[in-house]
Amino acid sequence: MEQTAARTRDQIEERFKWNLKDIYATNADWERDFEAVRAQSEAFARFAGRLGEGREVVLEALNAYFGMYLRMMRLYGYASMSCNGDNGDPTYQALQDRAATLYVKLSAGSAFLSPELLALPEQTLLDYAADPAFADYDVFLKELLRQKEHTLSAEMERLLAASQDMAGGVSNVYDMLADVDMRFGDVPDGRGGQIELTHASYRGLIESRDREARKAAFERMMGTYGSYGNTFAASYAGNVKKDLFYASARGFKTARAAALFPDEVPERVYDSLIEAIHAHVPGLARYVELRRKALKLDDVHMYDLYAPMVEGFDLDMPYDEGFALIEKALGVLGEDYVQVLRRAKAERWIDVYENRGKTSGAYSNGSVYDVHPYILTNYVGTLDSVFTLAHELGHTMHSYYSNETQPFAKSDYAIFVAEVASTVNEVLLLEYLREQYRDDPKAQAALCNHLLENFRTTVFRQTMFAEFEHKAHAMAEAGEALTRESLCAMYKGLNDLYYGQKGVVDELIANEWMRIPHFYNAFYVYKYATSFCAAVAVARRIREEGAPAVEAYRRFLGLGGSMPPIEELKTVGIDMSTPEPVESALRYFEETVDQMAAMQA
């Protein structure tokens, strides 16, 4: 592994840190834009009560509205990413807080827009949407009509918008506790020494071939989270109550219905995913049993689920080598695609290594429309790190092409399709490696292992998370308390369902829900599973059909938010409104289990 201990931010080489000066050269430039956006927000109030005056006023208002938000996203992007580089930096804590407060003020000050537009005759809005002068806003206007039933009066919309700053406090408390204040101490590194346990080092330790090292890391991580269990339960319960409040205020029956509505995804898609996974739990059990035999264990504990099943094939991938590998694997998508990848590295769109206080995990931020996307990762030099980087580059390329192709108002693609491009990259990388090592049985087995782990962690695990979220919100909607005891019991029960057939479900796994930040963005995680299933099909088409499939996929990357997400996927031949893509992917998982079992025989 490249990095074994967290360093301070100033100890990281500049070439491995993202260059946020592409957004603002100095904090003083940010301050000037902050004042300009605040002035725009105040000036926008002049449109209140005037949208019935006719076409020109409406067009002017929409131009002002989206122009204001474009600059707001620059402000927030710079502040939040600067803070994420070191969440303990008070300068950027303040900038992020001020940007969030201004965003809320902006939302509150423009809250009259939707109710006033919806007060116009429906045909008037349809006429505007068909008018070439409104071409940038046609989707916005049609979506406005679709959301009419859940749009409140101007006064109520202003009140809800003003409450967002307060509502976001729960998530901020979680981030500060999990990423800044918590410390996990030192644990065995599996090589006779000790290593500081951090969010990034945990990933390598839980994959260690040394069972005692991964057990120690698991027990320390889960035990430490458990020692803050009441705090995390209070934090998560507050977030769930926030979801219920906004759903109820907008007239949705449930928080889940409210969350799925913007993507135009039927709730049946969510339910059928869970049903399909439950039906294929025996296939997961076969994989767990295969893991037990491969690792020569008496039983498989939760800390054994991530250990490599194949010895004799380890790829140590320094960052530059890993990036070069990704370039080669994604060459099938076109030379121009690879050239943008190279720009991302050379121009420092990527924040590479862990440092103390840095946000854990990885993400891509494509919200700074008129600059370029950025990536945060915590690269540690393992093959898994390479796949994570390829994943985030998929998001980045999706944002890059959507921002290049679509006007700002239609550039933001739905979360439902957000994980497709990232997973396509991972599958293409995996298949490229399988070709490169086609004559190496151990490599083939190791790569099959990686594919199966992707399925387990992205399809089965994320669906389990989705089930947890659904149950937690349903409990709150039924008036039941969300306590440490009830949440831990529910999470432990789900692990029993998913892993109990062939695995040992350790008691400490009950605390794991506390370290999942995605739970603070409700009903998001199921999209990892559905997107993975869609992406497997897309990647297989690219490899089997060549140029026509690549062309269709490249068009998909530029669609942004110009179509409903399920319709966007249909352009690459995937219909997620049916169970078939999920069922097909799960069959592929079980076929791969059989292939690996044959290799291990």
C-alpha positions as CSV (number, residue, x, y, z in Angstrom):
1,M,0.0,0.0,0.0
2,E,1.3,3.5,-0.9
3,Q,0.0,5.3,2.2
4,T,-0.1,3.7,5.6
5,A,-0.7,6.6,8.0
6,A,-2.7,9.8,7.9
7,R,-0.5,12.9,7.3
8,T,-1.5,16.6,7.7
9,R,-2.7,18.4,4.6
10,D,0.5,20.4,4.1
11,Q,2.6,17.2,4.0
12,I,0.9,16.1,0.8
13,E,2.6,17.0,-2.5
14,E,0.8,19.6,-4.5
15,R,0.5,17.4,-7.6
16,F,-1.7,15.0,-5.5
17,K,-4.1,17.7,-4.4
18,W,-6.9,19.1,-6.4
19,N,-6.4,22.5,-7.9
20,L,-9.4,24.5,-6.7
21,K,-7.9,27.7,-8.1
22,D,-9.5,26.8,-11.3
23,I,-12.7,27.9,-9.6
24,Y,-11.4,30.8,-7.6
25,A,-7.7,31.9,-7.7
26,T,-8.0,33.3,-4.1
27,N,-10.4,33.4,-1.2
28,A,-10.8,37.1,-2.0
29,D,-12.2,36.2,-5.4
30,W,-14.6,33.9,-3.6
31,E,-15.7,36.7,-1.3
32,R,-16.3,39.0,-4.3
33,D,-18.5,36.4,-6.0
34,F,-20.3,35.8,-2.7
35,E,-21.3,39.4,-2.5
36,A,-22.3,39.4,-6.2
37,V,-24.6,36.4,-5.7
38,R,-26.1,37.9,-2.5
39,A,-26.9,41.0,-4.6
40,Q,-28.4,38.8,-7.4
41,S,-30.5,37.1,-4.8
42,E,-31.9,40.3,-3.5
43,A,-32.5,41.7,-7.0
44,F,-34.4,38.6,-8.0
45,A,-37.2,39.6,-5.6
46,R,-38.3,42.2,-8.3
47,F,-39.8,39.4,-10.3
48,A,-42.2,38.4,-7.5
49,G,-45.8,39.1,-8.5
50,R,-44.8,39.9,-12.1
51,L,-44.7,36.5,-13.8
52,G,-48.2,36.9,-15.2
53,E,-47.1,39.9,-17.2
54,G,-46.1,37.8,-20.2
55,R,-43.4,35.9,-22.1
56,E,-40.6,38.4,-21.8
57,V,-40.8,38.8,-18.1
58,V,-40.9,35.0,-17.6
59,L,-37.9,34.5,-19.9
60,E,-35.9,37.2,-18.1
61,A,-36.8,35.7,-14.7
62,L,-35.7,32.2,-15.8
63,N,-32.4,33.6,-17.2
64,A,-31.8,35.4,-13.9
65,Y,-32.8,32.4,-11.8
66,F,-30.5,29.8,-13.5
67,G,-27.6,32.4,-13.9
68,M,-27.8,33.0,-10.1
69,Y,-27.7,29.3,-9.3
70,L,-24.8,28.6,-11.7
71,R,-22.7,31.1,-9.7
72,M,-24.1,29.7,-6.4
73,M,-22.8,26.2,-7.3
74,R,-19.4,27.6,-8.0
75,L,-19.4,29.2,-4.5
76,Y,-20.6,26.1,-2.7
77,G,-18.4,23.8,-4.7
78,Y,-15.2,25.7,-3.8
79,A,-16.2,26.1,-0.2
80,S,-17.3,22.5,0.4
81,M,-14.3,20.9,-1.5
82,S,-11.9,23.2,0.3
83,C,-13.4,22.1,3.6
84,N,-13.4,18.4,2.6
85,G,-9.7,18.5,2.1
86,D,-9.4,19.1,5.8
87,N,-12.7,19.3,7.7
88,G,-10.9,20.6,10.7
89,D,-9.7,23.8,8.9
90,P,-11.7,26.7,10.5
91,T,-11.3,29.0,7.5
92,Y,-13.1,26.6,5.2
93,Q,-15.6,25.4,7.8
94,A,-16.7,29.1,7.9
95,L,-16.8,29.4,4.1
96,Q,-18.8,26.2,3.8
97,D,-21.2,27.4,6.4
98,R,-21.6,30.8,4.8
99,A,-22.1,29.2,1.4
100,A,-24.8,26.9,2.8
101,T,-26.5,29.8,4.5
102,L,-26.5,31.9,1.3
103,Y,-27.9,28.9,-0.7
104,V,-30.8,28.7,1.8
105,K,-31.3,32.5,1.4
106,L,-31.3,32.1,-2.3
107,S,-33.8,29.3,-2.2
108,A,-36.1,31.2,0.1
109,G,-35.8,34.4,-2.0
110,S,-36.7,32.6,-5.2
111,A,-39.4,30.3,-3.7
112,F,-42.1,32.3,-5.3
113,L,-41.0,31.2,-8.8
114,S,-42.6,27.8,-9.0
115,P,-46.0,28.7,-7.4
116,E,-46.3,31.8,-9.6
117,L,-45.5,29.9,-12.8
118,L,-48.0,27.2,-11.8
119,A,-50.6,29.9,-11.3
120,L,-50.4,30.5,-15.1
121,P,-52.7,28.5,-17.4
122,E,-51.1,25.0,-18.1
123,Q,-51.3,25.7,-21.8
124,T,-49.2,28.9,-21.4
125,L,-46.4,26.9,-19.7
126,L,-46.6,24.3,-22.5
127,D,-46.4,27.0,-25.1
128,Y,-43.3,28.4,-23.3
129,A,-41.7,25.0,-23.2
130,A,-42.3,24.7,-27.0
131,D,-40.9,28.2,-27.7
132,P,-37.3,28.0,-29.1
133,A,-36.4,31.0,-26.9
134,F,-37.1,28.8,-23.9
135,A,-35.2,25.7,-25.2
136,D,-32.9,25.7,-22.2
137,Y,-35.8,25.6,-19.8
138,D,-38.3,23.2,-21.5
139,V,-37.5,20.3,-19.2
140,F,-37.8,22.6,-16.2
141,L,-41.2,23.8,-17.2
142,K,-42.5,20.4,-18.0
143,E,-41.2,19.0,-14.7
144,L,-42.8,22.0,-12.9
145,L,-46.2,20.9,-14.2
146,R,-45.5,17.3,-13.2
147,Q,-44.7,18.5,-9.6
148,K,-47.7,20.8,-9.4
149,E,-49.6,18.5,-7.0
150,H,-46.7,18.8,-4.5
151,T,-45.9,22.5,-4.9
152,L,-47.1,24.8,-2.2
153,S,-48.0,28.4,-2.0
154,A,-45.2,31.0,-2.4
155,E,-45.2,31.7,1.3
156,M,-45.0,28.0,2.2
157,E,-42.3,27.4,-0.3
158,R,-40.3,30.2,1.1
159,L,-40.7,28.8,4.6
160,L,-39.6,25.3,3.6
161,A,-36.6,26.7,1.7
162,A,-35.6,28.8,4.8
163,S,-35.6,25.7,6.9
164,Q,-33.0,23.8,4.9
165,D,-30.0,25.3,6.7
166,M,-31.4,24.2,10.0
167,A,-32.3,20.7,8.6
168,G,-28.8,20.2,7.3
169,G,-27.3,20.6,10.7
170,V,-27.9,16.9,11.6
171,S,-25.7,15.8,8.7
172,N,-23.0,18.3,9.6
173,V,-22.9,17.0,13.1
174,Y,-22.4,13.4,11.7
175,D,-19.6,14.6,9.4
176,M,-17.7,16.4,12.2
177,L,-18.0,13.5,14.6
178,A,-17.1,10.7,12.1
179,D,-14.5,12.5,10.0
180,V,-12.9,14.9,12.5
181,D,-13.4,14.2,16.1
182,M,-13.3,10.4,16.3
183,R,-10.0,8.5,16.7
184,F,-9.6,4.8,16.5
185,G,-6.0,4.3,17.8
186,D,-3.4,1.8,16.6
187,V,-4.1,-1.8,15.6
188,P,-1.8,-4.6,14.3
189,D,-0.9,-4.1,10.6
190,G,-0.6,-7.8,9.8
191,R,3.2,-7.5,9.3
192,G,4.3,-7.5,12.9
193,G,3.9,-3.8,13.5
194,Q,1.2,-1.3,14.4
195,I,-0.7,1.1,12.2
196,E,-3.1,4.0,13.0
197,L,-6.7,2.9,12.2
198,T,-8.4,5.5,10.0
199,H,-11.2,5.3,7.5
200,A,-8.8,4.8,4.7
201,S,-6.4,2.3,6.4
202,Y,-9.5,0.3,7.5
203,R,-10.1,-0.6,3.9
204,G,-6.7,-2.2,3.5
205,L,-6.8,-3.9,6.9
206,I,-10.2,-5.5,6.4
207,E,-8.8,-7.0,3.2
208,S,-5.6,-8.2,4.9
209,R,-4.5,-11.8,4.5
210,D,-3.7,-11.8,8.2
211,R,-7.0,-12.8,10.0
212,E,-6.0,-11.3,13.3
213,A,-5.3,-8.0,11.7
214,R,-8.6,-7.8,10.0
215,K,-10.4,-9.0,13.1
216,A,-8.6,-6.4,15.3
217,A,-9.5,-3.6,12.8
218,F,-13.1,-4.7,12.6
219,E,-13.6,-4.9,16.3
220,R,-11.8,-1.6,17.0
221,M,-13.8,0.2,14.2
222,M,-17.2,-1.2,15.1
223,G,-16.5,-1.0,18.8
224,T,-15.5,2.7,18.6
225,Y,-18.6,3.5,16.6
226,G,-20.7,1.6,19.2
227,S,-19.2,3.7,22.0
228,Y,-20.9,6.7,20.4
229,G,-24.1,4.7,19.6
230,N,-26.6,6.9,21.3
231,T,-25.2,10.0,19.6
232,F,-25.4,8.4,16.2
233,A,-28.9,7.1,16.9
234,A,-30.0,10.6,17.8
235,S,-28.4,12.0,14.8
236,Y,-29.9,9.5,12.4
237,A,-33.3,9.7,14.0
238,G,-33.2,13.5,13.5
239,N,-32.4,13.0,9.9
240,V,-35.3,10.6,9.4
241,K,-37.6,13.0,11.0
242,K,-36.4,15.7,8.7
243,D,-37.3,13.4,5.7
244,L,-40.7,12.8,7.1
245,F,-41.4,16.5,7.7
246,Y,-40.6,17.5,4.1
247,A,-42.5,14.6,2.6
248,S,-45.6,15.4,4.7
249,A,-45.3,19.1,3.9
250,R,-45.4,18.3,0.2
251,G,-48.3,15.9,0.4
252,F,-46.5,12.6,-0.1
253,K,-47.7,9.6,1.8
254,T,-44.2,8.4,2.7
255,A,-40.7,9.7,2.7
256,R,-39.7,7.1,0.2
257,A,-42.4,8.2,-2.2
258,A,-41.1,11.8,-1.9
259,A,-37.5,10.6,-2.6
260,L,-38.4,8.6,-5.7
261,F,-40.7,11.1,-7.2
262,P,-38.1,13.5,-8.7
263,D,-36.5,10.7,-10.6
264,E,-39.9,9.4,-11.9
265,V,-39.0,6.0,-10.5
266,P,-42.0,3.9,-9.4
267,E,-41.8,2.5,-5.9
268,R,-42.3,-0.9,-7.4
269,V,-38.8,-0.7,-8.8
270,Y,-37.4,-0.4,-5.2
271,D,-39.6,-3.2,-3.9
272,S,-38.8,-5.6,-6.8
273,L,-35.1,-5.0,-6.3
274,I,-35.4,-6.2,-2.6
275,E,-37.6,-9.1,-3.7
276,A,-35.1,-10.2,-6.3
277,I,-32.2,-10.0,-3.8
278,H,-34.1,-12.0,-1.3
279,A,-34.8,-14.7,-3.9
280,H,-31.1,-14.9,-4.7
281,V,-29.8,-15.0,-1.1
282,P,-29.0,-18.7,-1.6
283,G,-26.6,-17.6,-4.4
284,L,-24.9,-15.3,-1.9
285,A,-24.7,-18.1,0.6
286,R,-22.9,-20.2,-2.0
287,Y,-20.4,-17.4,-2.5
288,V,-19.9,-17.2,1.3
289,E,-19.3,-21.0,1.4
290,L,-16.9,-20.7,-1.5
291,R,-15.0,-18.1,0.5
292,R,-14.8,-20.3,3.5
293,K,-13.3,-23.1,1.5
294,A,-10.9,-20.8,-0.4
295,L,-9.6,-19.2,2.9
296,K,-9.5,-22.6,4.6
297,L,-11.6,-21.4,7.5
298,D,-13.9,-23.3,9.9
299,D,-16.4,-20.5,9.5
300,V,-16.7,-17.1,7.8
301,H,-17.1,-14.1,10.2
302,M,-18.0,-10.6,9.1
303,Y,-14.4,-9.6,9.1
304,D,-13.6,-12.4,6.6
305,L,-15.9,-11.1,3.9
306,Y,-13.3,-8.7,2.3
307,A,-10.2,-10.8,2.4
308,P,-8.8,-11.9,-1.0
309,M,-9.8,-15.5,-1.7
310,V,-6.8,-16.1,-4.0
311,E,-3.1,-16.2,-2.9
312,G,-0.2,-15.4,-5.2
313,F,-1.8,-12.6,-7.1
314,D,-1.4,-9.1,-5.6
315,L,-1.1,-5.9,-7.6
316,D,0.7,-3.1,-5.8
317,M,-0.4,-0.1,-7.9
318,P,1.2,3.3,-7.2
319,Y,-1.1,6.1,-8.3
320,D,0.7,6.9,-11.6
321,E,0.7,3.2,-12.6
322,G,-2.9,2.8,-11.6
323,F,-4.0,5.8,-13.7
324,A,-2.1,4.5,-16.7
325,L,-3.9,1.1,-16.4
326,I,-7.2,2.9,-16.3
327,E,-6.4,4.8,-19.5
328,K,-5.6,1.6,-21.3
329,A,-8.7,-0.2,-20.1
330,L,-11.0,2.7,-21.1
331,G,-9.4,3.2,-24.5
332,V,-12.3,1.3,-26.0
333,L,-14.5,4.4,-25.3
334,G,-12.4,6.5,-27.7
335,E,-9.2,8.5,-27.9
336,D,-11.0,11.8,-27.1
337,Y,-12.4,10.1,-23.9
338,V,-8.9,9.1,-22.9
339,Q,-7.6,12.7,-23.6
340,V,-10.1,14.1,-21.0
341,L,-8.9,11.5,-18.5
342,R,-5.3,12.7,-19.0
343,R,-6.5,16.3,-18.5
344,A,-8.1,15.3,-15.2
345,K,-4.7,14.0,-13.9
346,A,-2.4,16.6,-15.4
347,E,-4.7,19.6,-14.5
348,R,-5.2,18.3,-10.9
349,W,-8.9,17.6,-10.9
350,I,-8.1,14.8,-8.4
351,D,-7.3,14.9,-4.7
352,V,-5.5,11.6,-4.3
353,Y,-4.3,10.7,-0.8
354,E,-5.7,10.6,2.7
355,N,-4.7,13.3,5.2
356,R,-5.9,14.0,8.7
357,G,-9.3,15.6,8.7
358,K,-10.0,14.8,5.0
359,T,-13.4,13.5,4.1
360,S,-13.4,9.7,4.0
361,G,-14.3,7.5,1.0
362,A,-14.4,8.9,-2.5
363,Y,-16.7,11.1,-4.6
364,S,-16.9,13.1,-7.8
365,N,-18.2,16.6,-7.8
366,G,-19.5,17.8,-11.2
367,S,-21.6,20.7,-9.9
368,V,-19.2,23.5,-11.0
369,Y,-20.7,23.6,-14.4
370,D,-18.5,26.1,-16.2
371,V,-15.1,24.8,-14.8
372,H,-14.7,21.0,-14.7
373,P,-15.6,18.1,-12.4
374,Y,-13.4,17.2,-9.4
375,I,-12.6,13.9,-7.6
376,L,-11.9,13.2,-4.0
377,T,-10.4,9.8,-3.2
378,N,-8.2,8.3,-0.5
379,Y,-5.8,6.2,-2.7
380,V,-3.8,3.5,-0.9
381,G,-2.2,1.7,-3.8
382,T,-4.3,-1.5,-3.8
383,L,-6.2,-2.9,-6.8
384,D,-9.3,-1.8,-5.0
385,S,-8.0,1.7,-5.0
386,V,-7.6,1.6,-8.8
387,F,-11.1,0.4,-9.2
388,T,-12.4,3.2,-6.9
389,L,-10.5,5.7,-9.0
390,A,-11.9,4.3,-12.2
391,H,-15.4,4.5,-10.6
392,E,-15.1,8.1,-9.7
393,L,-13.6,8.9,-13.2
394,G,-16.8,7.4,-14.6
395,H,-18.8,10.0,-12.6
396,T,-16.5,12.7,-13.7
397,M,-16.7,11.8,-17.4
398,H,-20.5,11.7,-17.1
399,S,-20.5,15.2,-15.6
400,Y,-18.0,16.5,-18.1
401,Y,-19.9,15.3,-21.2
402,S,-23.3,16.4,-19.7
403,N,-21.9,19.8,-18.9
404,E,-20.3,20.1,-22.4
405,T,-23.5,19.0,-24.2
406,Q,-26.4,20.5,-22.2
407,P,-27.2,24.0,-21.0
408,F,-26.9,24.5,-17.2
409,A,-30.6,24.0,-16.6
410,K,-30.5,20.5,-18.2
411,S,-27.0,19.4,-17.2
412,D,-27.6,17.7,-13.9
413,Y,-28.4,14.0,-14.5
414,A,-30.6,12.1,-12.0
415,I,-29.0,10.1,-9.3
416,F,-30.9,7.0,-10.6
417,V,-28.5,7.0,-13.6
418,A,-25.5,8.4,-11.8
419,E,-23.9,5.1,-10.9
420,V,-24.1,3.7,-14.5
421,A,-21.0,5.5,-15.9
422,S,-19.0,4.8,-12.8
423,T,-19.8,1.0,-12.9
424,V,-19.3,0.7,-16.6
425,N,-15.7,1.9,-16.0
426,E,-15.2,-0.7,-13.4
427,V,-16.5,-3.5,-15.5
428,L,-14.4,-2.4,-18.5
429,L,-11.3,-2.3,-16.3
430,L,-12.1,-5.7,-14.9
431,E,-12.5,-7.3,-18.3
432,Y,-9.3,-5.6,-19.6
433,L,-7.4,-7.1,-16.7
434,R,-8.9,-10.5,-17.4
435,E,-7.6,-10.3,-20.9
436,Q,-4.2,-9.2,-19.8
437,Y,-3.9,-12.1,-17.5
438,R,-5.8,-14.7,-19.5
439,D,-2.9,-17.2,-19.2
440,D,-2.6,-16.8,-15.4
441,P,-5.1,-19.0,-13.5
442,K,-4.4,-17.3,-10.2
443,A,-5.1,-13.9,-11.8
444,Q,-8.3,-15.1,-13.4
445,A,-9.5,-16.4,-10.0
446,A,-8.5,-13.2,-8.3
447,L,-10.3,-11.1,-10.8
448,C,-13.4,-13.3,-10.6
449,N,-13.1,-12.7,-6.8
450,H,-13.1,-9.0,-7.5
451,L,-16.2,-9.2,-9.7
452,L,-18.0,-11.2,-7.1
453,E,-17.1,-8.8,-4.4
454,N,-18.4,-5.9,-6.5
455,F,-21.7,-7.8,-6.8
456,R,-21.7,-8.5,-3.1
457,T,-20.9,-5.0,-2.0
458,T,-22.8,-3.0,-4.6
459,V,-25.8,-5.2,-5.3
460,F,-26.4,-7.2,-2.2
461,R,-24.9,-4.9,0.4
462,Q,-26.4,-1.7,-1.0
463,T,-29.8,-3.4,-1.3
464,M,-29.5,-4.4,2.4
465,F,-28.8,-0.7,3.1
466,A,-31.8,0.3,1.1
467,E,-33.9,-2.2,3.1
468,F,-32.6,-0.7,6.4
469,E,-33.5,2.8,5.3
470,H,-37.0,1.7,4.2
471,K,-37.6,-0.1,7.5
472,A,-36.2,2.8,9.6
473,H,-38.4,5.4,7.9
474,A,-41.4,3.1,8.1
475,M,-40.8,2.7,11.8
476,A,-40.8,6.5,12.3
477,E,-43.9,6.9,10.1
478,A,-45.6,4.4,12.3
479,G,-44.6,6.4,15.4
480,E,-42.0,4.0,16.7
481,A,-38.8,5.4,18.3
482,L,-35.5,5.1,16.4
483,T,-33.1,4.3,19.2
484,R,-29.7,2.7,19.3
485,E,-31.3,-0.6,20.4
486,S,-34.0,-0.7,17.7
487,L,-31.7,0.4,14.9
488,C,-28.9,-2.0,15.9
489,A,-31.4,-4.9,16.2
490,M,-32.8,-4.1,12.8
491,Y,-29.4,-3.9,11.2
492,K,-28.2,-7.1,12.8
493,G,-31.4,-8.9,11.7
494,L,-30.8,-7.8,8.1
495,N,-27.2,-9.2,8.2
496,D,-28.6,-12.4,9.6
497,L,-31.0,-12.6,6.6
498,Y,-28.3,-11.9,4.0
499,Y,-25.3,-13.8,5.6
500,G,-26.7,-16.1,8.2
501,Q,-27.1,-19.1,6.0
502,K,-23.4,-19.8,5.7
503,G,-21.7,-17.0,7.7
504,V,-21.2,-16.1,11.4
505,V,-22.9,-12.7,11.9
506,D,-20.8,-11.1,14.7
507,E,-22.7,-9.0,17.3
508,L,-20.5,-6.0,16.5
509,I,-21.8,-5.8,13.0
510,A,-25.0,-4.3,14.6
511,N,-23.0,-1.0,14.8
512,E,-22.1,-0.8,11.2
513,W,-25.0,1.4,10.2
514,M,-23.5,4.2,12.2
515,R,-20.6,4.5,9.8
516,I,-22.6,4.7,6.5
517,P,-22.7,8.4,5.5
518,H,-25.1,7.7,2.6
519,F,-27.9,7.2,5.1
520,Y,-28.0,11.0,5.5
521,N,-29.1,11.3,1.9
522,A,-32.1,9.1,2.2
523,F,-33.1,6.5,-0.4
524,Y,-30.0,7.0,-2.4
525,V,-28.2,3.7,-2.0
526,Y,-30.7,1.5,-3.9
527,K,-29.5,3.3,-7.0
528,Y,-26.0,1.8,-6.6
529,A,-27.6,-1.7,-7.0
530,T,-29.9,-0.8,-9.9
531,S,-27.2,1.2,-11.7
532,F,-24.7,-1.7,-11.2
533,C,-27.1,-4.1,-12.9
534,A,-27.7,-1.7,-15.8
535,A,-24.0,-1.0,-16.1
536,V,-23.1,-4.7,-16.3
537,A,-25.4,-5.0,-19.3
538,V,-24.1,-1.8,-20.9
539,A,-20.4,-2.9,-20.5
540,R,-21.1,-6.3,-22.0
541,R,-22.7,-4.7,-25.0
542,I,-19.7,-2.4,-25.5
543,R,-17.4,-5.4,-25.5
544,E,-19.6,-7.6,-27.6
545,E,-21.0,-5.1,-30.1
546,G,-18.2,-2.6,-30.4
547,A,-18.7,0.8,-32.2
548,P,-22.5,0.9,-32.2
549,A,-22.7,0.3,-28.5
550,V,-19.9,2.8,-27.7
551,E,-21.7,5.4,-29.8
552,A,-25.0,4.8,-28.0
553,Y,-23.2,5.0,-24.6
554,R,-21.4,8.2,-25.5
555,R,-24.7,9.8,-26.4
556,F,-26.1,8.6,-23.1
557,L,-23.2,10.4,-21.2
558,G,-24.2,13.7,-22.8
559,L,-27.9,13.5,-22.0
560,G,-27.6,15.1,-18.5
561,G,-31.0,15.8,-17.2
562,S,-32.7,16.2,-20.6
563,M,-34.8,13.1,-20.2
564,P,-36.4,11.0,-17.4
565,P,-33.7,8.6,-16.2
566,I,-35.5,5.4,-17.1
567,E,-36.0,6.8,-20.6
568,E,-32.3,7.7,-20.7
569,L,-31.3,4.1,-20.0
570,K,-33.6,2.9,-22.7
571,T,-31.4,4.7,-25.2
572,V,-28.7,2.1,-24.4
573,G,-31.2,-0.8,-24.5
574,I,-31.8,-1.1,-20.7
575,D,-35.4,-1.0,-19.3
576,M,-35.2,-0.6,-15.6
577,S,-38.9,-0.4,-15.2
578,T,-38.9,-4.2,-15.6
579,P,-37.2,-6.8,-13.3
580,E,-35.1,-8.3,-16.1
581,P,-31.9,-6.2,-15.8
582,V,-31.6,-7.1,-12.1
583,E,-32.5,-10.7,-12.6
584,S,-30.0,-11.0,-15.5
585,A,-27.2,-9.5,-13.4
586,L,-27.9,-11.8,-10.5
587,R,-27.8,-14.8,-12.9
588,Y,-24.4,-13.5,-14.0
589,F,-23.3,-13.3,-10.4
590,E,-24.3,-17.0,-9.8
591,E,-22.6,-18.1,-13.1
592,T,-19.4,-16.4,-11.9
593,V,-19.7,-18.2,-8.5
594,D,-19.9,-21.5,-10.4
595,Q,-16.9,-20.5,-12.6
596,M,-14.8,-19.6,-9.5
597,A,-15.8,-22.8,-7.8
598,A,-14.6,-24.8,-10.8
599,M,-11.3,-22.9,-10.6
600,Q,-10.9,-23.7,-6.9
601,A,-11.8,-27.4,-7.4
